[in-house]
Amino acid sequence: MPLGTLDRTPPPFFKQGPSALSKLTVLSAVAIALMVVDARFKLAEPVRSGVATVIYPLQWLVMQPVKGASLVAGYFTSLQAAQNKQTEATEALARQAMRAAQVELLALENQRLRELLGIQQRLATPSHGAQVLYDAGDPYTRKVMIDRGTAQGVAAGAPVLDGHGVLGQVTRVYPLNAEVTLLTDRSQAISVINTRTGVRSLAYGMPGTGTSGLELRFIATHTDIEEGDLLSTSGVDGVYPSGLPVARVTRVERETSAAFAHIEAEPVAHMDAAVHVLVLQLPPASPEPGAAATKGGRP
């Protein structure tokens, strides 16, 4: 074959067809037509339902991790919310308990103040209201400190009462506070009278018994005194006004071989729980007869 008759052009590498623009135009027209027909006649509805039915298990399987993560997040969120609510409820309960305790304390203070006011109205002796600050530091004595002193007219030796009866006596006075020795201190003694029989005696502090009571000494074994008898101030000592409740007899022991009976009494005043007290003013000391005569006459 002559060389001139051969086709020297290279064969096409790809088979050429319609242009890309023509394909885009035709396919766009077909897609628009299908959408119009589907919207008008619902032709693709069975196909869509079938496809949805076929892919539903796969869709359900794919959604499980998402639902699991959502449930875990909701659990922890609910747990945190429950813990926050529990904390708020606990705090609210604590506040309510504190308020209830304050209400009970205020009610108790009001009751004590009413009792003090009732005693003050029954007494003809002038008095001062005071509050117990703290107990004395000496563990071997029964003393308390009150918030009234010489600046408020408190004097040494003044009787001190709470809302129930005689509490003790002022033994040391400072400008703004004072020391009160309770009746149960071993150094204290008070003259009392049995309100049932009228028998007078002396009651001494007895702090070593554990309950901190009083002991009536030098009472003959045949003296008429019984458990439950109320002892009040006799007034013969010139310090305590007569008729103030002091103690109630709790124990009476009589032995034939002993000359005196062993008698114990419990104070009616709240020795360990007194908060508000009443301090009585001592009566002015009367001048001695000799001094009055010397002042009235010539030296």
C-alpha positions in Angstrom: 0.0 0.0 0.0 1.4 3.3 -0.9 2.4 5.4 2.1 0.3 8.4 0.9 -2.9 6.5 1.2 -2.5 5.9 5.0 -4.6 8.0 7.6 -2.0 9.7 9.7 -4.4 11.4 12.2 -4.4 10.0 15.8 -7.5 8.1 16.9 -9.6 9.9 19.5 -8.7 9.1 23.1 -12.3 9.4 24.4 -15.4 8.9 22.5 -17.0 12.2 22.0 -20.8 12.7 22.5 -23.2 15.6 23.1 -21.7 18.6 24.8 -21.9 19.1 28.6 -24.2 22.1 28.2 -26.6 20.1 26.1 -26.7 17.3 28.7 -27.3 19.9 31.5 -30.2 21.5 29.6 -31.8 18.1 28.7 -31.5 16.7 32.2 -32.8 19.9 33.8 -35.8 19.8 31.6 -36.5 16.2 32.4 -36.1 16.9 36.2 -38.5 19.8 36.1 -41.0 17.7 34.1 -40.7 14.9 36.6 -41.2 17.2 39.5 -44.3 18.8 37.9 -45.8 15.4 37.1 -45.1 14.1 40.6 -46.6 17.1 42.2 -49.6 16.9 39.9 -50.3 13.1 39.7 -48.3 11.7 42.7 -46.5 9.2 40.5 -43.4 8.8 42.8 -45.4 8.3 46.0 -45.3 4.4 45.8 -41.6 4.6 45.0 -40.9 6.9 47.9 -42.9 4.7 50.3 -41.0 1.6 49.2 -37.7 3.3 49.6 -38.6 4.6 53.0 -39.7 1.1 54.1 -36.5 -0.4 52.9 -34.1 2.1 54.5 -36.1 2.4 57.8 -34.1 -0.4 59.6 -30.8 1.2 58.6 -32.2 4.6 59.7 -33.3 3.2 63.1 -29.9 1.6 63.6 -28.1 4.8 62.8 -30.3 6.8 65.2 -29.7 4.5 68.3 -26.3 6.0 69.3 -27.8 9.5 69.0 -30.8 8.5 71.2 -28.5 6.7 73.7 -26.3 9.8 74.0 -29.4 12.0 74.5 -30.7 9.7 77.2 -27.4 9.6 79.1 -27.2 13.4 78.9 -30.8 13.7 80.1 -30.1 11.3 83.0 -27.1 13.3 84.2 -28.9 16.6 83.7 -31.9 15.3 85.7 -29.5 13.9 88.4 -27.8 17.3 88.7 -31.1 19.0 88.9 -32.3 16.6 91.6 -29.2 17.1 93.6 -29.5 20.9 93.3 -33.1 20.7 94.5 -32.1 18.4 97.4 -29.4 20.9 98.4 -31.9 23.8 98.2 -34.4 21.8 100.2 -31.8 20.9 102.9 -30.7 24.6 103.2 -34.3 25.7 103.4 -35.0 23.0 106.1 -31.9 24.2 108.0 -33.1 27.8 107.9 -36.6 26.8 109.0 -35.1 24.7 111.9 -33.0 27.7 112.9 -36.0 30.0 112.8 -38.1 27.5 114.8 -35.3 27.3 117.4 -35.2 31.1 117.5 -38.9 31.2 118.0 -38.7 28.7 120.8 -35.9 30.7 122.4 -37.8 33.9 122.1 -40.9 32.3 123.6 -38.8 30.9 126.5 -37.3 34.4 127.1 -40.7 36.0 127.0 -42.0 33.5 129.5 -39.0 34.1 131.8 -39.5 37.9 131.5 -43.2 37.6 132.4 -42.3 35.5 135.4 -39.7 38.2 136.5 -42.3 40.9 135.8 -44.8 39.0 138.0 -42.3 38.7 140.8 -41.3 42.4 140.5 -45.0 43.4 140.7 -45.4 41.4 143.9 -42.3 42.9 145.5 -42.3 46.2 147.2 -38.5 46.3 147.1 -37.0 48.3 144.2 -35.1 46.0 141.7 -33.0 46.0 138.6 -33.3 43.6 135.6 -30.1 42.0 134.6 -28.8 39.3 132.3 -26.4 36.4 133.1 -23.3 36.8 131.0 -21.3 33.6 131.9 -20.4 31.2 134.6 -17.4 32.0 136.8 -14.1 30.3 135.8 -13.6 28.5 139.2 -15.0 25.0 138.8 -15.2 24.6 142.6 -17.6 27.5 143.1 -21.1 28.2 141.9 -21.0 31.8 140.6 -22.2 33.7 137.6 -21.5 37.2 136.2 -24.3 39.6 135.4 -24.3 42.7 133.2 -25.1 45.2 135.9 -22.7 46.9 138.3 -22.3 49.9 140.5 -23.1 52.2 137.5 -26.6 50.8 137.6 -27.0 50.9 141.4 -26.1 47.2 142.2 -24.6 46.8 145.6 -22.7 43.9 147.2 -25.0 41.7 149.2 -28.1 42.3 147.1 -30.4 39.3 146.6 -30.8 38.0 143.1 -33.9 36.2 141.8 -35.0 34.5 138.7 -38.6 33.9 137.6 -39.1 31.0 140.0 -37.4 32.0 143.2 -34.2 33.1 145.0 -31.1 32.5 142.9 -28.3 33.8 145.0 -26.6 37.0 146.3 -24.3 39.6 144.8 -20.9 39.0 146.4 -18.6 41.2 144.3 -19.5 44.4 142.3 -17.6 46.1 139.4 -18.5 49.3 137.6 -20.3 47.5 134.7 -20.9 44.0 136.0 -21.2 42.0 139.2 -20.5 38.5 140.6 -23.4 36.5 141.9 -22.9 33.5 144.2 -25.6 30.9 143.8 -27.4 29.4 146.8 -25.9 26.0 146.0 -22.3 27.3 146.6 -20.8 25.8 149.8 -20.1 29.3 151.2 -23.8 30.4 151.0 -26.4 30.1 153.7 -30.0 31.5 153.8 -32.6 31.7 156.5 -35.8 29.9 155.4 -39.1 29.0 156.9 -41.3 26.0 156.3 -44.5 27.4 154.7 -46.5 24.5 156.1 -45.4 24.5 159.7 -43.7 27.9 160.2 -40.5 26.3 161.5 -37.4 28.5 160.7 -34.0 27.0 159.8 -30.8 27.6 157.9 -30.2 26.2 154.4 -26.6 25.7 153.3 -25.2 25.2 149.8 -24.4 21.6 148.9 -22.6 21.6 145.5 -20.9 18.2 145.9 -24.1 16.1 145.5 -24.1 16.2 141.7 -27.5 17.9 141.5 -26.4 21.0 143.5 -29.0 21.2 146.2 -29.4 22.7 149.7 -29.0 21.1 153.1 -30.9 22.1 156.2 -28.7 21.7 159.2 -29.3 21.6 163.0 -32.9 20.3 162.6 -34.0 18.1 165.4 -35.1 14.6 164.5 -38.6 15.2 166.0 -39.2 18.4 164.0 -42.3 18.3 161.8 -40.9 18.4 158.2 -41.7 16.2 155.3 -40.7 15.7 151.7 -42.4 18.2 149.4 -42.6 21.0 151.9 -41.9 24.4 150.4 -39.2 26.6 152.0 -39.3 30.4 151.6 -37.3 33.3 152.9 -38.0 34.1 156.5 -36.9 37.7 156.4 -35.2 37.6 159.7 -31.7 38.1 158.2 -32.5 41.6 157.0 -31.3 40.8 153.5 -33.9 38.7 151.7 -37.6 39.9 151.8 -39.9 37.4 153.4 -42.0 35.1 151.4 -39.7 34.5 148.5 -39.7 30.8 147.4 -36.3 29.2 148.0 -36.4 25.4 147.8 -38.6 22.3 148.2 -37.7 19.4 150.5 -36.6 16.3 148.6 -35.1 14.0 151.3 -35.6 13.6 155.1 -33.6 11.0 157.0 -34.1 10.5 160.8 -31.9 8.3 162.9 -32.7 7.6 166.5 -29.1 7.7 167.5 -28.5 11.1 165.9 -29.6 14.4 167.4 -30.3 16.1 164.1 -32.1 14.9 161.0 -30.4 14.9 157.5 -32.6 17.0 155.3 -31.9 17.9 151.6 -33.9 20.4 149.4 -33.8 21.3 145.8 -33.9 25.0 144.8 -36.9 26.2 142.9 -34.8 28.7 141.0 -33.1 27.4 137.8 -29.5 27.5 138.9 -28.0 26.2 135.7 -30.5 27.8 133.2 -31.1 31.3 134.5 -30.7 33.9 131.8 -32.7 37.0 133.0 -32.6 37.8 136.7 -33.8 40.4 139.1 -31.4 42.2 141.5 -33.1 43.7 144.6 -31.9 46.9 146.2 -30.7 46.6 149.7 -32.6 48.7 152.2 -30.7 51.7 153.5 -28.7 51.0 156.7 -30.4 52.5 159.7 -28.1 54.7 161.8 -26.9 53.4 165.1 -28.9 54.8 168.2 -25.7 56.1 169.7 -24.7 57.9 166.6 -28.1 59.5 166.2 -28.1 60.8 169.8 -24.6 62.2 169.4 -25.6 64.0 166.2 -28.8 65.4 167.7 -27.3 66.6 171.0 -24.1 68.3 172.1 -20.8 66.5 172.0 
